[in-house]
């Protein structure tokens, strides 16, 4: 039985779109189905993308009761929660309930450039101001601390001398669109799990200079797809 996935997003939903397209491509071999999209913004593009797919979509008010999100997830019988640019704190009790079944994508190589207030353009500005020559993408399990949970996958993205926050953000996002859907699909299929000792099981190191966790079935294609994304 495939996992039932909820995606939480505050913005345009480009990572949601990448996930939906990846699951479509996987067909009957996919690990899960997106059954719910939730946003803290009524005008979020992610909600429009969900409606286009006839996926249940809900905008939660800023003053919504902290149990409202939990109620939505229970109503849709959600197995896996995916944070894709969701700019609202998930209640700690809900994080604990979905231990090992809640993922986040961060546009830098954690633990660098993470933590409270580090999201979106702010991350890329901090990378440039810090003089880093490598940034990247991190996908991790969520715990009660911002950007702290066990890391599942990372992939480096070069930072060029002429980069602005916008050009770096665009390059990182292209890699997110390749890496993130594959990790979500793998966790949905129980190919990657979080053990009781908070160690990630089922992934293995591959990619450039051993940076990235990948999957045995598509490691070569993953590398090729990311190289193609970086070349655009």
N, C-alpha and C positions, 0 to 999 in steps of 0.2 A: 504494500500500500504506500502511495506517495505521501510525503509530508505536505501539510497545509501551511503555507507561508504567508505571513503578514509583512508588508513593507511600510516602514515609517519614514516619511520624507517631508521636508519643508520647502523644497525648491521645485525646479522644473521637472525633476524625475528622470533625468537622463540615465542614471544608474538603474532605475526601475525598468526603463525601456530596454537597456542592454540585457538585463536579467530575463525579461520576457522573451526577447529574441533568442537568447541562448537556450532557454527551456524549450522554445518552439523547435529549435534546431535539433535538440536532443530527442524530441519526440517521445515515444513510449519508454525510452531509456532514462528520462529525466527523473531526478530524485524528488521533485516536489512541484506543486502548483501554487501560484500566487492567488490567494482567495480574498485578500483584504489589503487596502491601501489606506493609511491614516496620515493626516497632516495636521499641523497646528495653524495652517493658513488656508482660508477658504479659496483663495485664488491660486493655490499651488498648482503648477503644471502637472505634478504627479497625479493629482486627483482627476484631471482631465484625461490623462493617459489611461487611468484605471477605468473611467467611464467608457472610453472608446473600446475597451476590451470586455465590457460588461462585468467588471470586477467590482465587488462591493467597495465603496469609497466613503470615507467619513472625515469631516473637518472637526477637530475638537477645539472648543472655545478655550481661550487663554485661562479662563477662570474655572475650567471644568474640574470636577471632583477628581482627585488622584485615582479613584477606583474606576473612573469612566473608561480608561484605556483597557484595564483588566477585563471589564465587562464585555467590551467589544471583542477582545481576543477569545474569551470564553464562548461568546455567541457564535463565532466562526470556527470554533474548535481548532484553534491555531496550534501548530506544533513547533514552528520556527519563526522567530522575529528577526527581521533584517532592518537595521538602521542605515538609511542611505541619505545622509545629509539631513538628519532630523535634529533640529536645533532647540529641542525641549528636553529637560531632564526626565528620564524614565524613572518612575518611583522605585526606590530600592527594593521594596517587597516584590515588585514585578520582576526586577532583575534577578532576584534570588529564585523566584519561581521558574524562570527560564534559564537557569544556569546551564551552560553548555548548549543552549538552544536560542541564543541571542547573539547576533553578529553586528559589527560596525566596520565601516571602511573609513580610513583616515588618510588625507592627502599629504603624508610625509612618512618618513621612516621612524616610527616610534621606537624608543621612548623620546626621541628628539622632537621638538616642535609639537608637543601635545599638551593636554590638560585644559582646565577651564578657560573659556574664551578663545581657544585656538581652533578656529574653524574657518572654512572658506578662504577668502582672500587674505585674511590675517595670517594664516599659516604660510602662504607663499611669500608674503612681505617679510615675515620673520626669517624665513630661509635665506632670502636675498640679503637682508640686513646683517645676518649672521655670517655671511661670506661662505656658506656651504657650497660645495661643488657637486654634491649629489643630494637629490631629494628622492621621492618615491611614493609608493603606495603600501599601506599596511591594512590587512584584514585581520581582525582579532575577535575573540569571544569577549562579551561585555561583562564587567563586574561592577561593583558599586563605586569605583573610582574612575573618573574621566580618563579615557584613553589608556587604561591600565591592564585590561584583561589579557589572557594568554594569546600570544601572537600565533596566527595560523599561517599567514602568507605575507611576504614582502617582496617588492620588486623595485630596483633602483631606476631613477629617472635622472638624466644629466641636467645640470644647471649651467647655462651658458652665460658668458660675461655680459652679453647684450640683453639678457632676459629682463622682462618686466614681470610683475606679479601676474598679469593677464596671460602672457605667453607661457610662463611656467605652469600656471593653473591648467591651461589647455592641454599641455603635453602630459601632465600628470593624469588628467581626466581621461585621456585616450587609453592610458594603461589601466586605470580603474575599470573601464568598460570591458576590458579583456579579462582581467584577473578576478574581479569581484564576482561575476556570475558563476564562474567555474567553482569558486570556493563555496558559494551558497549552495550550488547543486550538489557538491560533494558532502557538505554537512547535512543537507536534506536527505541524502541517501545513506547516511550513517557511515560513509567512507572515511570521514574525519570526525573524531569525537574528543570531548574533553573528559579526561579521567578524574577520579576522585581526588588525585594528588595535583590537579590543575595542570597536568601535562597533556599536550596535544598528541593524539595518536592517529595514525593512518596517513599522515603526510610524509613526504621525504624531500630532501634538499636537491635542488637542480637549478638550472638557469645560470645567468652570468655570474661567475665567481662564487657560486654557491649561495647567492642571495635569496633565492625564492623557494618556497615550498610549492610543490606542484603535485600532480596526480600521475600515477603510472600510465594510465590509459591515453593521456594526451599531452605528455610533457614536451614532446618535440613540436607539436602543433602550437602549444601555448607559447613557447619561445618564439616561434616564427610569427605568430599573430602579434605579439608584443613588439617585436622588432619592426614589423610592418606599421604598427600604430605610431611608434617613435619616429619613423621615417617620414611621416606625413608633414 
